[in-house]
Amino acid sequence: MRDPIVRFLGRMLAAFAPRPRGRHRLGGAIPHLQIPLPPPRFTERLDGQASPLVRPYLLTPDECRLQRERRRALYLATLGIDTGPRHIHGVAVAAR
């Protein structure tokens, strides 16, 4: 059953598909299609003086100190030591 189908498909392809001439060649050279470039989105130049040269992800020394204290408190909490905040909602908390 497969042989007649394969032969039929081979004949159909031979009849309707162009045959390449020579070894691994097509009938002619393929013309290069020039794809038009899209227009540029930004036509004006950016002003470097208008943007600040500050990296927003950098922390100030006070922010680094607070972050270090929070991390130390979290680490000590994993060990079962409660350092707790000294002020809660602006009210000083007495140590026990």
C-alpha positions as CSV (number, residue, x, y, z in Angstrom):
1,M,0.0,0.0,0.0
2,R,2.8,2.4,0.8
3,D,4.7,1.9,-2.5
4,P,1.8,3.2,-4.7
5,I,1.3,6.2,-2.4
6,V,5.0,7.0,-2.5
7,R,5.2,6.6,-6.2
8,F,2.1,8.8,-6.7
9,L,3.5,11.5,-4.5
10,G,6.9,11.3,-6.2
11,R,5.2,11.8,-9.6
12,M,3.1,14.7,-8.4
13,L,6.2,16.4,-7.0
14,A,8.1,15.8,-10.2
15,A,5.3,17.3,-12.3
16,F,4.5,20.4,-10.2
17,A,7.8,21.2,-8.5
18,P,10.6,22.8,-10.5
19,R,13.7,20.7,-10.8
20,P,17.0,22.3,-9.9
21,R,19.6,22.3,-12.6
22,G,23.0,20.8,-11.7
23,R,24.0,19.6,-8.4
24,H,22.5,21.6,-5.5
25,R,21.5,24.5,-7.6
26,L,18.3,26.4,-8.2
27,G,17.2,27.6,-11.6
28,G,18.4,31.1,-11.1
29,A,19.9,33.5,-8.6
30,I,17.6,34.6,-5.8
31,P,17.1,38.4,-6.0
32,H,17.9,40.2,-2.7
33,L,14.9,41.8,-1.2
34,Q,15.5,45.1,0.4
35,I,13.5,45.5,3.5
36,P,12.8,49.1,4.3
37,L,14.0,50.3,7.7
38,P,11.5,51.6,10.1
39,P,11.7,55.3,10.8
40,P,13.7,56.2,14.0
41,R,11.6,56.5,17.1
42,F,13.7,59.2,18.8
43,T,14.8,62.1,16.7
44,E,16.0,64.5,19.4
45,R,19.1,64.1,21.4
46,L,19.0,63.4,25.1
47,D,20.4,66.0,27.4
48,G,22.9,64.5,29.8
49,Q,22.9,67.5,32.0
50,A,19.2,67.2,32.8
51,S,19.5,63.8,34.5
52,P,21.1,63.6,38.0
53,L,24.2,61.5,38.3
54,V,23.0,59.8,41.5
55,R,22.3,56.1,41.6
56,P,19.0,55.7,43.5
57,Y,19.8,52.2,44.7
58,L,22.8,53.4,46.8
59,L,22.1,53.8,50.5
60,T,23.3,56.6,52.7
61,P,25.4,55.6,55.7
62,D,22.4,56.0,58.1
63,E,20.3,53.7,55.9
64,C,23.2,51.1,55.8
65,R,23.4,51.2,59.6
66,L,19.6,50.7,60.0
67,Q,19.6,47.9,57.5
68,R,22.6,46.2,59.3
69,E,20.7,46.5,62.6
70,R,17.5,44.9,61.1
71,R,19.5,42.1,59.6
72,R,21.3,41.5,63.0
73,A,17.9,41.5,64.8
74,L,16.6,38.9,62.3
75,Y,19.7,36.7,62.7
76,L,19.4,36.8,66.5
77,A,15.7,36.0,66.3
78,T,16.6,32.8,64.5
79,L,18.7,31.9,67.5
80,G,15.9,32.7,69.9
81,I,17.3,36.0,71.1
82,D,14.8,38.9,71.1
83,T,16.4,42.3,70.6
84,G,13.1,44.1,69.9
85,P,12.7,47.7,69.0
86,R,13.6,50.4,71.6
87,H,10.6,52.6,70.5
88,I,7.2,51.4,69.4
89,H,5.0,54.0,67.7
90,G,7.2,56.7,69.2
91,V,7.0,55.4,72.8
92,A,10.1,54.1,74.6
93,V,9.8,50.5,75.5
94,A,11.3,49.4,78.8
95,A,13.7,46.4,78.7
96,R,12.6,43.4,80.7
